[in-house]
């Protein structure tokens, strides 16, 4: 354990925030999972607590292992992983079954360990690293739109097209994050406008084809339409309306201080109380204070991500931190916005708080990459400090 602690590198505040969020997550997950426990495991709520602990433990192992890898290696790894991710997305889309009643085109089964894995979350991290790599490569170069289609936009659209049929919200978030990173990376604005237009047209064509040939593939077009209509003007999506209603009741019941840990009532009625709508349960149990605590933590996380990006020693490092870091904070605010009905129901989890192995693991993978970049900066500072103090070098040599 001492060797592990000695080898912890990178931004200490990132480590502190991630650890604090992970520790905080145990109480709301343990409380919110009670309705699942009584319906699935006959009252064994502790089983969900252990499961969440194991997910977080493995997530921190991933984060620790990744953060000691020099971040320059992720440039080449993204090239290797992108074809693998495309294959995994094709497999998950074509399997055409359900897992525990859910749409299986989001998950792939791992037979050896009897677990399911949501490939779109891995695809999101790999794609952002790949885009950061390309943008850093074309820095200070004049490129035409035609030159960037094959190396940049073709892989992006392939990944998004494979995710879109089963998960529109994830596709939209990924597309938005790629565009933001492209803008920050200096990609010509006029080309970005062309890509936005192309994306809108592609989405329109997909919807038309899905409507014209409903048996061609399993899709959730009607679900998307109902959720958007329900949000805009009150449609007929009774499931989404029910979830939002219960979430607002939970938030209103919380008040300033909350009803107390484990005393939530609406956790027994919200179908996704331990994942998609866990923020509502947190506000009910811990009140406005608990909700503001999470908002502050994610804002602080955003601040540290920007600081680490600014201090990175290379363009690739700067873009890499923003590419894998911004989606985490963006997803967190979308999750909280859905709970208070500022955004349509999306199915996005609250990073590091919600239960769910894949989400936790990929979030920790992204933090490991961020810490790897910050660790390199610390290494450079230590080297510069030792070079400025020749007496220290001499004493070490003696």
DRENKEZA-158893 format. One line per 4 residues: their letters; for each residue x, y, z of N, C-alpha, C. Coordinates in steps of 0.02 Angstrom, whole numbers, plus 50000, padded with zeros to 5 digits. Example, Ala and Ser with C-alpha at 12.3 -4.5 7.8 and 13.67 -1.06 7.14 Angstrom:
BEGIN
AS) 50660:49716:50390:50615:49775:50390:50660:49835:50390  50642:49888:50354:50684:49947:50357:50645:50002:50394
This chain:
BEGIN
XXXX) 50041:49940:50000:50000:50000:50000:50043:50063:50000  50100:50061:50038:50144:50119:50040:50172:50134:49971  50189:50081:49933:50216:50092:49866:50163:50122:49820  50101:50101:49829:50046:50129:49789:50038:50203:49803
XXXX) 50037:50221:49867:50029:50292:49886:50087:50334:49862  50148:50306:49864:50206:50343:49841:50203:50357:49766  50171:50311:49730:50169:50317:49657:50108:50357:49632  50068:50382:49677:50011:50423:49657:50037:50490:49632
XXXX) 50021:50505:49570:50046:50567:49539:49987:50608:49515  50003:50665:49485:49951:50707:49456:49921:50755:49504  49870:50790:49482:49837:50843:49519:49804:50815:49582  49826:50838:49640:49799:50813:49703:49725:50831:49713
XXXX) 49705:50889:49687:49636:50910:49694:49589:50865:49654  49611:50843:49595:49571:50797:49556:49561:50732:49595  49615:50707:49623:49611:50646:49665:49561:50657:49722  49566:50716:49754:49523:50730:49812:49449:50734:49792
XXXX) 49435:50769:49737:49365:50777:49715:49335:50711:49695  49372:50672:49656:49348:50607:49633:49335:50561:49693  49382:50560:49740:49374:50518:49800:49314:50540:49842  49306:50605:49849:49251:50632:49889:49184:50614:49857
XXXX) 49178:50621:49792:49116:50603:49757:49102:50528:49764  49155:50488:49758:49146:50415:49763:49122:50395:49833  49152:50425:49884:49132:50409:49953:49060:50433:49966  49044:50492:49941:48977:50519:49950:48924:50476:49917
XXXX) 48942:50442:49862:48894:50404:49822:48866:50343:49860  48902:50318:49909:48881:50256:49942:48813:50262:49976  48802:50317:50014:48740:50324:50050:48679:50330:50003  48680:50375:49954:48621:50379:49910:48610:50317:49868
XXXX) 48663:50283:49846:48654:50222:49807:48625:50167:49851  48651:50161:49912:48625:50111:49959:48551:50123:49975  48534:50188:49982:48465:50205:49998:48420:50196:49937  48442:50222:49879:48399:50222:49819:48389:50152:49790
XXXX) 48436:50107:49805:48432:50039:49776:48383:49994:49813  48352:50020:49867:48309:49977:49907:48249:49951:49868  48221:49994:49823:48163:49970:49785:48183:49914:49737  48244:49918:49709:48269:49864:49666:48284:49802:49708
XXXX) 48310:49813:49767:48328:49756:49809:48267:49714:49827  48213:49745:49845:48154:49708:49865:48118:49675:49807  48127:49702:49747:48095:49673:49689:48139:49622:49653  48205:49626:49663:48251:49582:49626:48284:49531:49671
XXXX) 48308:49553:49730:48347:49507:49773:48312:49494:49840  48248:49505:49843:48208:49489:49903:48233:49524:49965  48250:49587:49958:48267:49627:50017:48340:49634:50032  48385:49608:49991:48456:49612:50004:48486:49676:49976
XXXX) 48473:49731:50011:48500:49796:49990:48576:49797:49994  48604:49760:50041:48676:49759:50051:48712:49733:49989  48679:49690:49950:48709:49663:49889:48723:49719:49839  48678:49768:49835:48689:49825:49790:48745:49870:49816
XXXX) 48751:49875:49882:48805:49913:49912:48873:49882:49894  48878:49816:49901:48940:49781:49884:48956:49787:49810  48904:49781:49769:48913:49786:49697:48939:49855:49678  48911:49907:49708:48934:49976:49695:49006:49985:49719
XXXX) 49021:49956:49777:49089:49961:49803:49139:49928:49755  49122:49870:49729:49166:49835:49683:49176:49874:49618  49122:49905:49594:49127:49946:49533:49175:50005:49545  49168:50038:49602:49211:50095:49618:49283:50072:49629
XXXX) 49291:50016:49663:49359:49990:49676:49394:49976:49610  49360:49941:49565:49390:49926:49500:49402:49991:49460  49356:50039:49469:49365:50104:49435:49428:50139:49458  49441:50138:49524:49501:50171:49550:49564:50133:49530
XXXX) 49559:50066:49523:49615:50027:49497:49631:50048:49426  49578:50057:49385:49587:50080:49316:49618:50149:49315  49593:50194:49357:49618:50262:49359:49692:50264:49379  49709:50224:49430:49778:50222:49453:49824:50193:49399
XXXX) 49802:50138:49367:49843:50107:49316:49853:50151:49255  49801:50188:49236:49806:50231:49177:49847:50293:49192  49843:50320:49252:49876:50384:49266:49952:50378:49269  49979:50317:49276:50052:50309:49276:50078:50296:49206
XXXX) 50034:50291:49156:50056:50284:49086:50069:50353:49057  50127:50366:49029:50139:50431:48996:50086:50445:48944  50056:50505:48947:49997:50518:48906:50012:50519:48831  50076:50525:48812:50092:50524:48741:50074:50458:48708
XXXX) 50071:50404:48749:50054:50339:48721:49981:50335:48700  49938:50378:48729:49867:50375:48712:49856:50397:48640  49903:50435:48612:49897:50456:48542:49895:50395:48496  49942:50349:48506:49944:50289:48465:49889:50239:48484
XXXX) 49874:50236:48549:49822:50188:48571:49754:50205:48541  49740:50269:48531:49675:50287:48501:49669:50260:48431  49724:50257:48394:49723:50230:48326:49709:50155:48327  49736:50121:48378:49726:50049:48384:49655:50033:48410
XXXX) 49632:50072:48457:49568:50058:48490:49507:50076:48447  49515:50126:48402:49457:50148:48363:49427:50092:48321  49466:50052:48283:49436:49996:48246:49404:49944:48292  49435:49933:48350:49407:49885:48398:49339:49909:48423
XXXX) 49335:49974:48438:49272:50003:48461:49218:49998:48407  49236:50010:48345:49187:50004:48290:49160:49933:48285  49203:49884:48293:49181:49814:48291:49134:49799:48349  49152:49823:48408:49109:49812:48467:49041:49845:48459
XXXX) 49040:49904:48429:48976:49938:48419:48932:49901:48369  48963:49873:48318:48925:49834:48268:48896:49772:48301  48935:49739:48343:48912:49678:48377:48853:49694:48423  48859:49747:48462:48805:49764:48508:48741:49786:48471
XXXX) 48750:49819:48415:48691:49841:48377:48655:49783:48344  48692:49732:48323:48662:49677:48285:48637:49619:48328  48652:49619:48393:48635:49561:48433:48560:49552:48441  48522:49607:48442:48450:49603:48436:48412:49566:48490
XXXX) 48437:49566:48552:48401:49535:48608:48393:49587:48663  48366:49565:48719:48361:49609:48776:48399:49581:48835  48422:49626:48877:48458:49608:48939:48419:49637:48997  48388:49593:49037:48348:49615:49094:48294:49664:49073
XXXX) 48265:49652:49014:48210:49693:48990:48231:49757:48955  48296:49771:48953:48320:49833:48922:48343:49820:48851  48349:49874:48814:48372:49870:48745:48444:49847:48743  48457:49786:48717:48523:49756:48719:48571:49787:48670
XXXX) 48546:49829:48623:48592:49860:48576:48636:49912:48609  48627:49924:48674:48672:49968:48711:48728:49929:48745  48719:49865:48755:48766:49825:48794:48791:49765:48755  48849:49741:48777:48875:49678:48751:48890:49634:48811
XXXX) 48873:49571:48805:48883:49524:48860:48955:49499:48860  48982:49491:48921:49049:49462:48931:49037:49394:48964  49035:49340:48924:49015:49274:48950:49058:49248:49007  49123:49261:49005:49170:49233:49054:49152:49255:49124
XXXX) 49137:49320:49132:49123:49347:49198:49049:49359:49210  49008:49344:49159:48936:49353:49166:48914:49424:49176  48947:49472:49143:48931:49543:49150:48913:49572:49082  48881:49630:49084:48866:49667:49023:48908:49731:49023
XXXX) 48924:49754:48962:48967:49812:48954:48937:49859:48903  48929:49922:48920:48899:49970:48874:48955:50000:48831  48958:49979:48769:49014:49996:48726:49015:50070:48706  48958:50103:48707:48956:50174:48687:48998:50218:48733
XXXX) 49002:50199:48798:49042:50239:48844:49116:50233:48830  49138:50173:48812:49208:50164:48791:49221:50201:48726  49173:50198:48680:49180:50231:48615:49187:50306:48624  49152:50334:48673:49155:50406:48685:49225:50428:48705
XXXX) 49256:50391:48751:49323:50409:48773:49374:50400:48717  49371:50344:48682:49418:50330:48628:49411:50382:48573  49349:50400:48556:49338:50448:48502:49366:50517:48520  49356:50539:48582:49382:50604:48602:49458:50606:48602
XXXX) 49490:50551:48621:49563:50547:48618:49586:50550:48545  49550:50515:48502:49567:50514:48431:49561:50583:48400  49507:50618:48416:49496:50686:48390:49550:50734:48416  49567:50728:48480:49621:50769:48509:49687:50757:48473
XXXX) 49700:50694:48457:49761:50676:48420:49763:50710:48352  49707:50706:48315:49707:50735:48248:49713:50811:48250  49677:50844:48296:49679:50916:48301:49749:50941:48320  49783:50905:48364:49851:50925:48382:49899:50915:48324
XXXX) 49884:50867:48282:49926:50852:48224:49922:50906:48171  49865:50939:48164:49857:50990:48111:49867:51061:48137  49891:51068:48198:49904:51134:48225:49954:51171:48180  49940:51235:48169:49984:51279:48128:49988:51255:48056
XXXX) 49938:51218:48034:49936:51197:47964:49872:51221:47932  49876:51239:47869:49817:51259:47832:49790:51197:47796  49732:51174:47818:49703:51114:47788:49637:51132:47755  49618:51095:47705:49554:51103:47673:49504:51055:47705
XXXX) 49440:51070:47695:49389:51026:47723:49395:50956:47694  49410:50951:47630:49417:50886:47597:49471:50843:47629  49526:50876:47650:49582:50839:47680:49564:50810:47748  49515:50839:47782:49498:50817:47850:49440:50767:47852
XXXX) 49407:50756:47795:49349:50712:47795:49366:50641:47815  49414:50611:47780:49432:50541:47794:49465:50530:47861  49517:50570:47879:49550:50556:47943:49512:50578:48004  49467:50626:47998:49433:50653:48057:49358:50636:48058
XXXX) 49322:50659:48009:49249:50657:48012:49219:50589:47994  49252:50550:47952:49227:50484:47937:49225:50439:48000  49280:50434:48039:49276:50395:48101:49224:50422:48150  49219:50488:48154:49170:50518:48200:49099:50497:48182
XXXX) 49081:50504:48118:49013:50487:48097:49000:50412:48099  49051:50372:48087:49041:50299:48093:49022:50280:48164  49059:50307:48212:49044:50293:48283:48974:50317:48301  48958:50378:48282:48894:50407:48300:48835:50370:48268
XXXX) 48843:50350:48205:48790:50314:48170:48776:50246:48204  48829:50214:48228:48820:50149:48260:48788:50155:48330  48795:50212:48362:48766:50223:48428:48695:50250:48424  48682:50290:48372:48619:50326:48365:48556:50284:48372
XXXX) 48549:50226:48339:48485:50189:48343:48463:50173:48414  48510:50161:48458:48491:50140:48526:48496:50196:48577  48536:50248:48562:48549:50298:48614:48560:50367:48583  48505:50403:48573:48509:50469:48542:48546:50519:48587
XXXX) 48532:50517:48652:48561:50567:48697:48637:50561:48699  48663:50500:48702:48736:50491:48702:48766:50515:48636  48732:50500:48581:48755:50523:48515:48758:50598:48512  48705:50631:48536:48702:50704:48535:48757:50735:48578
XXXX) 48769:50706:48637:48821:50732:48681:48890:50724:48649  48903:50665:48620:48967:50652:48588:48978:50700:48530  48927:50710:48489:48933:50754:48431:48947:50826:48454  48912:50848:48506:48923:50915:48533:48993:50923:48561
XXXX) 49017:50873:48597:49084:50876:48626:49139:50876:48572  49128:50838:48519:49177:50838:48464:49179:50907:48432  49122:50938:48422:49119:51005:48391:49153:51056:48436  49140:51052:48502:49172:51099:48548:49247:51091:48548
XXXX) 49270:51028:48549:49342:51015:48548:49373:51039:48482  49337:51028:48427:49362:51052:48362:49368:51128:48361  49320:51163:48391:49322:51236:48395:49381:51259:48438  49389:51227:48496:49444:51245:48541:49511:51230:48508
XXXX) 49513:51174:48470:49575:51153:48437:49593:51193:48375  49553:51244:48359:49571:51287:48303:49548:51263:48235  49503:51214:48234:49476:51190:48170:49433:51247:48140  49439:51261:48075:49403:51318:48045:49328:51317:48060
XXXX) 49304:51375:48082:49233:51381:48101:49186:51367:48043  49205:51388:47983:49162:51377:47925:49153:51302:47911  49206:51263:47925:49200:51191:47916:49157:51159:47970  49161:51186:48030:49119:51162:48085:49045:51173:48068
XXXX) 49030:51230:48038:48961:51244:48018:48937:51193:47966  48981:51174:47921:48964:51123:47870:48949:51056:47904  48990:51039:47954:48980:50975:47990:48914:50975:48028  48897:51033:48059:48833:51037:48095:48775:51026:48047
XXXX) 48779:51059:47989:48727:51050:47939:48723:50978:47915  48781:50947:47904:48783:50877:47883:48753:50831:47935  48767:50845:47998:48740:50805:48053:48664:50810:48057  48638:50870:48048:48565:50880:48050:48532:50842:47992
XXXX) 48561:50847:47933:48534:50812:47875:48537:50736:47885  48593:50712:47912:48601:50640:47923:48550:50614:47974  48538:50654:48027:48488:50635:48076:48418:50634:48046  48403:50684:48004:48338:50686:47971:48327:50626:47925
XXXX) 48379:50607:47888:48374:50549:47844:48365:50485:47884  48400:50480:47940:48393:50420:47982:48322:50413:48008  48293:50469:48031:48225:50467:48056:48176:50448:48002  48185:50476:47941:48140:50459:47886:48144:50386:47867
XXXX) 48205:50359:47863:48214:50288:47846:48184:50244:47900  48196:50262:47963:48168:50223:48018:48092:50223:48018  48063:50281:48000:47990:50286:47997:47962:50246:47937  47999:50249:47881:47975:50215:47821:47983:50139:47826
XXXX) 48035:50117:47860:48048:50045:47866:48056:50028:47940  48002:50026:47977:48006:50014:48050:48034:49946:48069  48029:49897:48023:48054:49830:48038:48127:49820:48019  48158:49872:47990:48226:49866:47967:48274:49859:48025
XXXX) 48263:49895:48078:48305:49892:48138:48265:49914:48198  48285:49890:48257:48253:49913:48318:48278:49983:48333  48232:50029:48342:48252:50097:48357:48204:50127:48408  48220:50185:48431:48180:50217:48483:48155:50286:48459
XXXX) 48139:50290:48394:48117:50354:48365:48056:50380:48402  48007:50337:48412:47945:50358:48446:47959:50382:48517  48006:50348:48551:48023:50368:48619:48054:50437:48619  48099:50450:48571:48131:50516:48567:48078:50570:48555
XXXX) 48033:50557:48507:47982:50606:48490:47937:50620:48550  47917:50567:48583:47871:50575:48641:47904:50614:48697  47967:50601:48710:48002:50636:48764:48010:50710:48748  48027:50725:48686:48035:50796:48666:47969:50832:48668
XXXX) 47916:50800:48641:47850:50830:48642:47824:50839:48713  47837:50789:48755:47817:50793:48825:47851:50850:48861  47914:50861:48844:47952:50915:48876:47929:50984:48851  47917:50989:48785:47901:51053:48755:47829:51075:48769
XXXX) 47782:51028:48762:47712:51049:48767:47667:51000:48803  47696:50949:48832:47656:50900:48868:47625:50850:48821  47664:50798:48804:47641:50748:48757:47610:50689:48792  47617:50630:48761:47585:50570:48788:47636:50519:48815
XXXX) 47697:50541:48828:47748:50495:48855:47736:50488:48930  47691:50443:48948:47671:50436:49018:47729:50412:49062  47774:50371:49034:47831:50347:49074:47877:50404:49094  47896:50445:49045:47940:50502:49060:47905:50551:49106
XXXX) 47841:50563:49093:47803:50610:49135:47799:50585:49207  47790:50520:49214:47787:50490:49281:47853:50499:49318  47908:50486:49283:47974:50492:49314:47989:50564:49336  47975:50611:49291:47986:50681:49307:47943:50704:49365
XXXX) 47879:50682:49365:47834:50701:49419:47860:50677:49487  47882:50613:49490:47908:50586:49552:47974:50620:49572  48015:50637:49522:48078:50672:49537:48065:50741:49566  48016:50776:49539:48001:50843:49565:47970:50839:49635
XXXX) 47931:50787:49647:47903:50777:49714:47960:50765:49764  48009:50725:49744:48066:50710:49787:48105:50773:49802  48117:50814:49751:48156:50876:49760:48117:50925:49805  48051:50930:49793:48010:50976:49834:48007:50953:49907
XXXX) 48009:50887:49918:48005:50860:49986:48069:50872:50025  48124:50882:49989:48189:50888:50022:48198:50952:50061  48170:51007:50034:48178:51071:50068:48251:51093:50071  48268:51126:50125:48336:51151:50133:48384:51097:50159
XXXX) 48363:51061:50210:48407:51012:50243:48392:50940:50224  48336:50927:50191:48320:50858:50172:48284:50820:50227  48258:50763:50208:48221:50721:50257:48268:50675:50296  48331:50672:50275:48379:50630:50311:48403:50571:50269
XXXX) 48464:50549:50281:48492:50492:50243:48449:50429:50249  48432:50399:50193:48394:50337:50192:48320:50345:50202  48295:50406:50210:48225:50417:50225:48184:50440:50165  48212:50433:50106:48175:50453:50045:48113:50409:50037
XXXX) 48059:50440:50015:47997:50404:50000:47992:50390:49925  48012:50438:49884:48004:50432:49812:48052:50380:49781  48103:50358:49818:48146:50306:49792:48107:50241:49779  48051:50234:49813:48009:50174:49804:47966:50178:49741
XXXX) 47963:50237:49710:47920:50247:49652:47960:50262:49588  48018:50293:49595:48059:50309:49536:48092:50246:49509  48080:50227:49446:48109:50166:49418:48186:50167:49416  48216:50225:49404:48289:50231:49398:48316:50273:49456
XXXX) 48294:50258:49516:48313:50300:49573:48386:50296:49591  48420:50241:49574:48491:50234:49592:48537:50253:49534  48509:50271:49476:48552:50288:49419:48531:50355:49388  48482:50353:49342:48465:50414:49304:48437:50470:49348
XXXX) 48399:50452:49400:48366:50504:49442:48393:50504:49513  48455:50485:49521:48483:50484:49589:48491:50554:49618  48498:50605:49575:48504:50673:49599:48441:50694:49637  48383:50673:49612:48320:50690:49646:48317:50658:49716
XXXX) 48342:50597:49721:48343:50563:49786:48392:50597:49833  48448:50619:49807:48498:50654:49848:48469:50719:49876  48433:50757:49833:48403:50820:49857:48347:50805:49908  48310:50751:49897:48257:50734:49945:48287:50717:50013
XXXX) 48342:50680:50014:48371:50658:50077:48418:50709:50109  48453:50748:50067:48503:50795:50093:48485:50868:50079  48427:50879:50047:48402:50945:50037:48441:50987:49987  48427:51051:49988:48461:51098:49944:48536:51098:49957
XXXX) 48554:51086:50019:48625:51085:50038:48661:51029:50000  48631:50970:49999:48661:50913:49963:48666:50926:49889  48612:50955:49860:48612:50970:49789:48666:51021:49771  48672:51074:49811:48723:51125:49798:48793:51097:49807
XXXX) 48800:51050:49854:48866:51019:49864:48889:50985:49799  48843:50948:49767:48862:50915:49704:48876:50965:49649  48836:51017:49644:48848:51068:49593:48917:51100:49602  48934:51116:49664:48999:51146:49679:49056:51097:49662
XXXX) 49047:51033:49677:49099:50983:49663:49112:50978:49588  49059:50976:49548:49068:50971:49476:49095:51035:49446  49075:51092:49473:49105:51156:49450:49179:51159:49467  49196:51136:49527:49266:51134:49548:49305:51087:49502
XXXX) 49274:51032:49484:49305:50984:49439:49318:51016:49371  49269:51053:49346:49277:51088:49283:49334:51138:49286  49339:51174:49342:49392:51223:49351:49461:51189:49349  49468:51132:49384:49532:51097:49385:49549:51069:49315
XXXX) 49499:51046:49279:49511:51020:49211:49538:51074:49166  49509:51134:49171:49532:51190:49130:49603:51210:49150  49617:51211:49215:49684:51229:49239:49736:51179:49214  49721:51115:49220:49768:51063:49198:49779:51069:49122
XXXX) 49726:51083:49086:49733:51090:49013:49779:51149:48996  49770:51204:49031:49811:51263:49017:49885:51252:49033  49898:51210:49083:49967:51198:49104:50000:51139:49069  49963:51104:49026:49992:51047:48990:50050:51069:48946
XXXX) 50099:51026:48938:50160:51045:48903:50155:51039:48827  50102:51008:48801:50093:51001:48728:50021:51017:48709  50012:51031:48644:49945:51044:48618:49902:50981:48626  49931:50923:48614:49894:50861:48621:49870:50852:48693
XXXX) 49914:50868:48741:49895:50863:48811:49838:50910:48829  49840:50971:48804:49787:51020:48818:49720:50994:48791  49719:50972:48728:49658:50949:48697:49634:50883:48727  49681:50841:48747:49664:50777:48776:49626:50786:48842
XXXX) 49650:50831:48884:49617:50843:48949:49546:50870:48938  49539:50918:48893:49473:50946:48879:49427:50894:48846  49456:50854:48801:49416:50805:48765:49385:50752:48809  49422:50728:48858:49395:50675:48902:49365:50703:48966
XXXX) 49382:50766:48983:49358:50795:49046:49292:50832:49039  49285:50872:48987:49223:50911:48979:49160:50867:48974  49161:50810:48938:49100:50769:48935:49076:50745:49004  49122:50734:49051:49103:50711:49118:49061:50764:49152
XXXX) 49085:50826:49152:49050:50881:49184:48985:50896:49146  48988:50895:49080:48929:50907:49038:48875:50856:49053  48893:50793:49059:48845:50740:49075:48815:50750:49144  48856:50771:49191:48832:50782:49260:48778:50836:49261
XXXX) 48790:50891:49226:48741:50945:49226:48678:50927:49187  48685:50885:49136:48625:50861:49100:48583:50817:49146  48616:50773:49183:48580:50729:49229:48541:50770:49280  48573:50821:49309:48540:50862:49359:48485:50905:49328
XXXX) 48496:50927:49266:48445:50968:49231:48383:50927:49216  48392:50863:49199:48335:50819:49186:48293:50811:49249  48325:50803:49306:48289:50792:49369:48245:50851:49387  48266:50912:49368:48226:50972:49385:48186:50996:49324
XXXX) 48182:50954:49273:48142:50966:49212:48166:51028:49173  48231:51039:49172:48259:51090:49128:48281:51060:49062  48276:50993:49057:48300:50957:48999:48257:50894:48990  48244:50872:48929:48205:50810:48920:48241:50750:48950
XXXX) 48203:50698:48966:48232:50637:48994:48281:50607:48944  48342:50593:48967:48395:50570:48922:48422:50501:48940  48419:50482:49003:48448:50418:49023:48521:50422:49039  48548:50484:49049:48618:50493:49067:48627:50488:49142
XXXX) 48679:50452:49163:48691:50443:49235:48730:50502:49263  48734:50505:49329:48772:50556:49363:48842:50528:49377  48894:50554:49344:48961:50524:49349:48986:50517:49420  49010:50457:49435:49040:50438:49500:48989:50432:49556
XXXX) 48926:50451:49543:48875:50447:49595:48826:50391:49580  48800:50388:49519:48751:50337:49501:48782:50268:49502  48740:50218:49514:48763:50149:49510:48771:50130:49437  48811:50079:49424:48823:50057:49354:48897:50051:49341
XXXX) 48919:49992:49324:48990:49979:49317:49023:50015:49259  48994:50010:49199:49026:50038:49139:49037:50113:49146  48986:50148:49169:48990:50220:49177:49047:50239:49225  49050:50205:49281:49103:50219:49330:49171:50204:49302
XXXX) 49179:50147:49269:49245:50127:49243:49270:50176:49190  49226:50196:49144:49248:50241:49091:49260:50312:49117  49223:50332:49168:49236:50396:49200:49304:50396:49233  49320:50341:49268:49386:50334:49300:49441:50329:49248
XXXX) 49428:50297:49192:49476:50294:49137:49492:50365:49113  49441:50406:49105:49451:50475:49082:49491:50515:49134  49475:50506:49198:49513:50541:49250:49586:50517:49252  49596:50453:49239:49664:50427:49236:49705:50462:49181
XXXX) 49673:50474:49124:49707:50509:49069:49722:50581:49089  49675:50615:49121:49685:50683:49144:49743:50686:49194  49744:50639:49241:49798:50638:49291:49865:50622:49259  49865:50583:49206:49928:50569:49171:49957:50633:49141
XXXX) 49914:50675:49114:49937:50739:49086:49965:50784:49141  49929:50788:49197:49952:50831:49252:50015:50803:49284  50023:50737:49284:50083:50706:49312:50144:50725:49271  50136:50729:49205:50191:50749:49162:50212:50820:49176
XXXX) 50165:50864:49189:50181:50933:49206:50219:50936:49272  50200:50896:49321:50236:50895:49384:50307:50869:49375  50314:50820:49331:50381:50793:49317:50426:50846:49287  50399:50886:49242:50439:50939:49210:50458:50992:49262
XXXX) 50411:51010:49306:50426:51060:49357:50480:51036:49405  50477:50972:49423:50528:50945:49468:50597:50945:49434  50597:50929:49370:50660:50929:49333:50689:50999:49328  50646:51048:49315:50669:51118:49310:50695:51142:49377
XXXX) 50661:51122:49432:50683:51143:49498:50751:51113:49516  50762:51050:49497:50827:51019:49512:50883:51049:49470  50867:51070:49410:50918:51101:49367:50937:51170:49392  50889:51204:49425:50904:51270:49452:50943:51266:49518
XXXX) 50948:51207:49547:50983:51199:49611:51040:51148:49602  51097:51169:49575:51152:51122:49564:51180:51092:49628  51174:51129:49684:51200:51102:49747:51161:51039:49767  51095:51040:49753:51054:50982:49768:51075:50922:49726
XXXX) 51089:50935:49663:51112:50880:49618:51178:50852:49643  51223:50897:49664:51289:50876:49688:51282:50834:49752  51237:50855:49796:51228:50818:49859:51199:50749:49845  51154:50745:49797:51126:50680:49780:51178:50635:49750
XX) 51224:50664:49710:51277:50624:49679:51325:50598:49731  51340:50639:49782:51385:50618:49835:51354:50565:49879
